[in-house]
Each structure stands twice: as structure tokens, then as C-alpha cells.
Amino acid sequence: MANSLKVVSLEHKMGLHGSPTCVMQYEGATGWLIGEEHDGMAAMFTMMNNARLGVGAQGIGIAEAATQHALAYAADRRQGRTPVGEGRGPILDHADVRRMLLTMKAETFAARSIALACAVAIDMAGATGEAECKARAALLTPIAKAFGTDTGISVAEMGVQVHGGMGFVEETGAAQFSRDVRVTAIYEGTNGIQSMDLVGRKMMDGGEAAFRLLDEIEAHAETARGRHPLMAEKVWQASESLREAVEWLVAQSDMTARFAGSVPFLRAFARVLGAHYHLKAAMAEGGEGPRVKLARFYVNRLLPEHAGLLVQAMAGADDLYAMSDAELCA
Ligand SMILES: Cc1cc2nc3c(=O)[nH]c(=O)nc-3n(C[C@H](O)[C@H](O)[C@H](O)COP(=O)(O)OP(=O)(O)OC[C@H]3O[C@@H](n4cnc5c(N)ncnc54)[C@H](O)[C@@H]3O)c2cc1C
């Protein structure tokens, strides 16, 4: 067979550090060349990107299921005097339960929008071959994976809380969502590795792809000012803060300084993107319908988190290494 070879000695070490605890040995095995010679690395990245997006979608799917589950339970369960009507409504009417349910709904929408924007960029890159579309897809992939899965985890966890004691025990299935989704932040590259990819490889263009996206966000916010001035201003300001953080990042030649803040940076980026897509949905809906109300909830209550995250993103690495290894482990 022309494309087969006998593997004389090859070890595939599992794990990023080549952990000796898990080594696959291929001596004497037959290997077949798939595709063209020297194209393997590109093929591997295509497969990995696909896997990352699939796992991001897994997180979003579980977030949606957990939200629907929690809404159904909260619309049925009665406990305590509620502040609306005659006070005999379900727990859905309690302010804190409503906060949780709206957070679940708004976060799932944000994560789904980011994944869809990434999917559009991938399709456009395939259809046009344009470098800009490829760069957009590359930039959004780690965000879609990490934010999609982190959202799955936080939303499923909140779903348990909405169920109260019934969430902790098995009958309702709420805890099952939480358990199932936990691994998604770990496999196909941990979310820490996704964030390092974002501030490392994906910023090798000097932040160009990120700046182009921020330009679009701000241009859209400008057009939204007439109908939703407060929301538009908050989205515009958040985008500007993110722009400053990107400028700070690309100016850091010390990669450890970038990596030290990469997780909060990725989350802040997702926060701003989420606000942008909520605003777009509000604009597309028009009037004062549910999309506008959900967008307002997100922009007023969830978007502000970006400010604290960006402080962490630009804090550098000194604090992390101030303690010696011995002091840390004491
Ligand atoms: C249920 C399950 C199914 C899986 N299925 C597959 C599969 O089908 N195929 C496959 O190949 N693998 C599979 N994996 C493996 C999975 O991809 C790895 O577990 C994952 O990539 C993390 O690697 P690790 O477990 O070696 O953790 P480690 O690499 O040891 O990571 C531990 C921690 O250190 C951090 N870390 C590691 N290196 C760095 C670094 N350089 N800089 C900063 N932080 C770092 C990580 O982010 C993490 O927080 C599966 C794992 C699970 C749990």
C-alpha cells in the first residue's frame, strides 16, 4: 500500500506536559497517510477548532436545557409570600429567583450569539477565502469554546439553586446538568489554554482582528443611540475599555504578563460581545418587547462585570509570583 508505513518507534504522550503516566506506543503498528504529506498540522488544527466549537455548543445546549428545566419548576413550586398579585404565586415571582432565571436566559443568549457569530465567520471564510473572515473566525473560536462552556457550568449551577433542596437531590435532574457540563471546560483544551490562545496566538496580528470587531460594535452602538440611548452608551463605553485592554496586551512583550490576565480578559471580551448581540437583538425586535427587556437586564446587570475583569486582565504577573513556591504550598 503506497500510503502506509510501518511505525518503528513512536510514542504519543497524552497531556500538555507529556505526562509519563499515560503513554501510547505504536511500535510495529501500520500508519496510513491521510491527505497530503506535510499538511498534518493544518488538518489537526481544523479538527481541533471543530472540536472546540462542538464542545462550546455542548455547554450552550446544557445551559438551555437547565434554563428550561428551572423555568418549569419555578413556575410550579409555591413557597413563601410573593410580592405580586395576592402573594400566592409560584417562586418565579420572588425577586431573587427572577434574578437567577433572567441571568440564565440572558447568559445563554449571549453565549449562543457568540457561537453563531463564530459559525458565520467560519462559513464566510469558507465561501470567500477572505483573510478578514478567517481572522474573525480564529479570534472568536477560543471565546466561543470557553464562554460557551463556562456559561453552561454557571447556568446549570444556578439551575440547581433555583430548585432549592430538590436541586441537590437526584429526582429533578437539575444536578445532572451541572455534573455533565463540568467537563466541557476541561476537554478539547482547558479554558485556561483557550484564553492563552486568545491573548497569545490570536493577538500576533497586533490586535488588528480584535480592533476591527470593536469598530463594528461601536458603529452599531452609534446607530442604536436614537432608540436605546442608555444601553447604546454603556455598550460603546465597554467596547472602548476593552480596546484599551487590547492595546495594553499587545504592548506586553512578556508573555507571562499576558497569560496572567488571560482568563479575565477572555471573559471581559465575551461580556462586551454579549452586550453587543443583546443590543442588536433589541434593535431588530423594535418596540419594547421581551428582547429589549432581556437586553436591558444584561447591559445593566451583567455587562458591568467587564470593568473588574479588565482590571485583573491588566494587573500583570507580579502578584502571582510574589510568594515563593514554598510559601504557596505551606
Ligand atoms: C471525560 C474526558 C474525556 C476526554 N476525551 C479525550 C479524547 O477523546 N481524546 C484526547 O486526546 N483527550 C481526551 N481527554 C483529555 C483532555 O483533553 C485533557 O484532560 C485536557 O486537555 C487537559 O489536559 P490534562 O488533563 O493533561 O490537564 P493538565 O494539562 O495537567 O492541566 C491541569 C491544569 O493546568 C493548566 N495548564 C496546563 N498546562 C498549562 C500551561 N502551559 N499554561 C498554563 N496552564 C496550564 C490547565 O489549564 C489546567 O487548569 C478527555 C478528558 C476527559 C476528562
The ligand as a MOL file (V3000), in Angstrom:
LIG
                    3D

  0  0  0     0  0            999 V3000
M  V30 BEGIN CTAB
M  V30 COUNTS 53 58 0 0 0
M  V30 BEGIN ATOM
M  V30 1 C -14.0740 12.8100 30.1240 0
M  V30 2 C -12.8380 13.1550 29.3400 0
M  V30 3 C -12.7530 12.7580 28.0060 0
M  V30 4 C -11.6090 13.0530 27.2620 0
M  V30 5 N -11.5400 12.6370 25.9680 0
M  V30 6 C -10.3840 12.8030 25.2730 0
M  V30 7 C -10.2410 12.2820 23.9470 0
M  V30 8 O -11.1640 11.6830 23.4010 0
M  V30 9 N -9.0460 12.4530 23.2910 0
M  V30 10 C -7.9910 13.1150 23.8720 0
M  V30 11 O -6.9390 13.2480 23.2530 0
M  V30 12 N -8.1280 13.6230 25.1240 0
M  V30 13 C -9.2700 13.4770 25.8410 0
M  V30 14 N -9.3800 13.9910 27.1150 0
M  V30 15 C -8.2360 14.6720 27.6720 0
M  V30 16 C -8.4380 16.1770 27.7750 0
M  V30 17 O -8.3190 16.7930 26.5140 0
M  V30 18 C -7.4160 16.7000 28.7800 0
M  V30 19 O -7.8400 16.2550 30.0640 0
M  V30 20 C -7.3050 18.2090 28.7550 0
M  V30 21 O -6.7330 18.6680 27.5560 0
M  V30 22 C -6.4340 18.7290 29.9180 0
M  V30 23 O -5.2120 18.0780 29.9520 0
M  V30 24 P -4.7140 17.3590 31.2820 0
M  V30 25 O -5.8370 16.5260 31.8360 0
M  V30 26 O -3.4280 16.6910 30.9880 0
M  V30 27 O -4.5310 18.5260 32.3360 0
M  V30 28 P -3.2080 19.3740 32.5490 0
M  V30 29 O -2.5850 19.7100 31.2430 0
M  V30 30 O -2.3740 18.7340 33.5850 0
M  V30 31 O -3.8590 20.6890 33.1660 0
M  V30 32 C -4.0790 20.9120 34.5620 0
M  V30 33 C -4.2510 22.4000 34.7810 0
M  V30 34 O -3.0460 23.0880 34.3940 0
M  V30 35 C -3.3220 24.0570 33.4010 0
M  V30 36 N -2.2030 24.0940 32.4490 0
M  V30 37 C -1.6250 23.0580 31.8200 0
M  V30 38 N -0.6370 23.4930 31.0120 0
M  V30 39 C -0.5960 24.8260 31.1290 0
M  V30 40 C 0.1980 25.8580 30.5470 0
M  V30 41 N 1.1470 25.6010 29.6480 0
M  V30 42 N -0.0240 27.1340 30.9300 0
M  V30 43 C -0.9920 27.4240 31.8170 0
M  V30 44 N -1.7820 26.4970 32.4010 0
M  V30 45 C -1.5930 25.2180 32.0570 0
M  V30 46 C -4.6310 23.6210 32.7550 0
M  V30 47 O -5.3430 24.6980 32.1790 0
M  V30 48 C -5.3810 23.0090 33.9360 0
M  V30 49 O -6.0330 24.0020 34.6780 0
M  V30 50 C -10.5320 13.7400 27.8750 0
M  V30 51 C -10.6420 14.1790 29.2020 0
M  V30 52 C -11.7760 13.8940 29.9370 0
M  V30 53 C -11.8420 14.3470 31.3680 0
M  V30 END ATOM
M  V30 BEGIN BOND
M  V30 1 1 1 2
M  V30 2 1 2 3
M  V30 3 2 2 52
M  V30 4 2 3 4
M  V30 5 1 4 5
M  V30 6 1 4 50
M  V30 7 2 5 6
M  V30 8 1 6 7
M  V30 9 1 6 13
M  V30 10 2 7 8
M  V30 11 1 7 9
M  V30 12 1 9 10
M  V30 13 2 10 11
M  V30 14 1 10 12
M  V30 15 2 12 13
M  V30 16 1 13 14
M  V30 17 1 14 15
M  V30 18 1 14 50
M  V30 19 1 15 16
M  V30 20 1 16 17
M  V30 21 1 16 18
M  V30 22 1 18 19
M  V30 23 1 18 20
M  V30 24 1 20 21
M  V30 25 1 20 22
M  V30 26 1 22 23
M  V30 27 1 23 24
M  V30 28 2 24 25
M  V30 29 1 24 26
M  V30 30 1 24 27
M  V30 31 1 27 28
M  V30 32 2 28 29
M  V30 33 1 28 30
M  V30 34 1 28 31
M  V30 35 1 31 32
M  V30 36 1 32 33
M  V30 37 1 33 34
M  V30 38 1 33 48
M  V30 39 1 34 35
M  V30 40 1 35 36
M  V30 41 1 35 46
M  V30 42 1 36 37
M  V30 43 1 36 45
M  V30 44 2 37 38
M  V30 45 1 38 39
M  V30 46 1 39 40
M  V30 47 2 39 45
M  V30 48 1 40 41
M  V30 49 2 40 42
M  V30 50 1 42 43
M  V30 51 2 43 44
M  V30 52 1 44 45
M  V30 53 1 46 47
M  V30 54 1 46 48
M  V30 55 1 48 49
M  V30 56 2 50 51
M  V30 57 1 51 52
M  V30 58 1 52 53
M  V30 END BOND
M  V30 END CTAB
M  END
